[in-house]
Amino acid sequence: MDKPIRAAITGLGATVPEKVLTNADLEKIIDTSDEWITTRTGIRERRIVSDGESTLDLAVQASRNALDDAGITDPSELDLIICHTVTPEIPFPATACLIQKALGSSGTAAFDISAACSGFIYALTIGQKFIETGTCRKVLVVAADTLSRFTDYTDRSSCILFGDGAGAVVLEASERSDRGVMYTVLHADGNGWDFIHVPAGGSRTPASRETVDNHGHFIKMRGRDVYKFAVAKMQWLLGDCMEKCNLTPDDVDLVVPHQVNIRIIESAAKKYDFPMEKVYVNIDRFGNTSGASIPLAMEEARRNGKIGPGSTILVIAFGAGLTWAGAVIKM
Ligand SMILES: CC(C)(COP(=O)(O)OP(=O)(O)OC[C@H]1O[C@@H](n2cnc3c(N)ncnc32)[C@H](O)[C@@H]1OP(=O)(O)O)[C@@H](O)C(=O)NCCC(=O)NCCS
């Protein structure tokens, strides 16, 4: 009998824009303080795109880094490109098609998905299924977002949170049973669609002078409601991933949570007695970069020697939709 095929991560890449937006910068434009932001969120600074930069620029750079890491010199070897973004280059066509053009892999299938901060895990799961079913051998999964483009810098309750970035992985078919995406779990609850959303610019409320005047193209967020839901779901995800894969905290090398808020991350870790040394946190320097946050953190964790070949990592995320998702990965 043929051995089951697994989706192994053979390449990992990430990037952030150069421009830094610190809490001190925000103090100059809204009524806030570094102390308030740091205590409530753990964020000290974030990276945001400059004029002329875009989601596509970040996505292409992260993709190139992941392809280099995988040793793929000819991008036309890719069978599929999946891009998660809630901040696409333009409303359509898909940002994935623009990435494909930039990489020069004409003919490779390409599409976008949208699952907000859970988007990387959703896209990873789709890529995993394409590989495990034997449909594809090599898949590029990219998560790229420029939330700063949709952030209302007059709304102090939300603008402190968001940053920009992109991360990408190359998935390849592998017959090794001890390597790859071992487990994924995806959920959504559309009843909470308005917890975090952008009201205008879609088919129901297209762009108009009024939508611009009313700040309708910016993120609206019910912060306290999001917080409560996120704590519950991040805790649940950690428990589910360990239970389904028969793992204890001792078996896990690193938890890489969506960088949503240090207090939410700590509450999930505490529930299962995960020492914080086993939980990767870089929210202080990048803020919440939506779908990009997990691959960005994974790439940094590997560079810092926290994970390497053979490591078992748990990734968990929560986001608009509402969506929540988790995965267990053997590097
Ligand atoms: C946004 C968040 C940091 C706010 O923290 P909080 O402890 O819930 O704060 P509250 O919203 O209860 O506000 C408390 C007070 O701080 C004030 N406040 C809000 N933002 C502030 C800021 N940037 N600086 C100073 N004060 C602020 C509020 O006006 C409120 O004042 P009041 O008590 O006089 O009314 C927190 O709710 C959160 O992180 N939620 C999750 C959001 C999220 O992660 N979204 C993305 C999900 S992927």
The ligand as a Gaussian input file, in Angstrom:
#p B3LYP/6-31G(d) Opt

LIG

0 1
 C       -8.633000      47.159000      22.788000
 C       -8.216000      46.751000      24.186000
 C       -6.706000      46.843000      24.316000
 C       -8.843000      47.733000      25.172000
 O       -8.451000      47.360000      26.490000
 P       -9.558000      47.279000      27.621000
 O       -8.842000      46.942000      28.868000
 O      -10.634000      46.327000      27.168000
 O      -10.066000      48.748000      27.661000
 P      -11.565000      49.292000      27.547000
 O      -12.034000      49.203000      26.126000
 O      -12.376000      48.608000      28.606000
 O      -11.346000      50.802000      27.921000
 C      -10.929000      51.209000      29.205000
 C      -10.717000      52.705000      29.211000
 O       -9.547000      53.020000      28.440000
 C       -9.849000      54.009000      27.467000
 N       -9.016000      53.797000      26.284000
 C       -9.288000      53.075000      25.171000
 N       -8.245000      53.127000      24.341000
 C       -7.295000      53.871000      24.931000
 C       -5.991000      54.265000      24.562000
 N       -5.424000      53.897000      23.388000
 N       -5.296000      55.026000      25.427000
 C       -5.813000      55.403000      26.613000
 N       -7.040000      55.068000      27.014000
 C       -7.781000      54.290000      26.186000
 C      -11.334000      53.814000      27.185000
 O      -11.900000      54.990000      26.650000
 C      -11.849000      53.471000      28.563000
 O      -12.009000      54.663000      29.255000
 P      -13.266000      54.850000      30.281000
 O      -13.092000      53.781000      31.327000
 O      -13.068000      56.233000      30.782000
 O      -14.490000      54.645000      29.434000
 C       -8.704000      45.328000      24.543000
 O      -10.107000      45.319000      24.692000
 C       -8.326000      44.324000      23.498000
 O       -7.160000      44.044000      23.279000
 N       -9.318000      43.707000      22.821000
 C       -9.064000      42.763000      21.782000
 C       -8.938000      43.512000      20.478000
 C       -8.216000      42.722000      19.424000
 O       -7.266000      42.045000      19.733000
 N       -8.650000      42.843000      18.158000
 C       -8.072000      42.160000      17.089000
 C       -8.473000      40.727000      17.139000
 S       -7.673000      39.739000      15.936000

